[in-house]
């Protein structure tokens, strides 16, 4: 959890001055968190990390991204989701 001073600094750095600004910030953060989770799940499934072709011991591979949109309490979030491995 952030301390109050850290939170104030973050709000100032990100120029968050209104609830709309805050919602936009949270939507952006949510996008990054979800995409990171999805990338991690794919790495676990495939057995190797992105760009780590030396550790690749499967015929499955990352097969690009597709656009998805999810609804959140901060508004719609456009995601770059990995396609099913082949």
ABEGO torsion letter per residue (X at the ends): XBBAAAAAAAAAAAGBABAAAAAAAAAAAAAAAAAAAAAAAAAAAAGBBBGBAAABABABBBAEBBBBBBBBAAEBBBBBBBBBBX
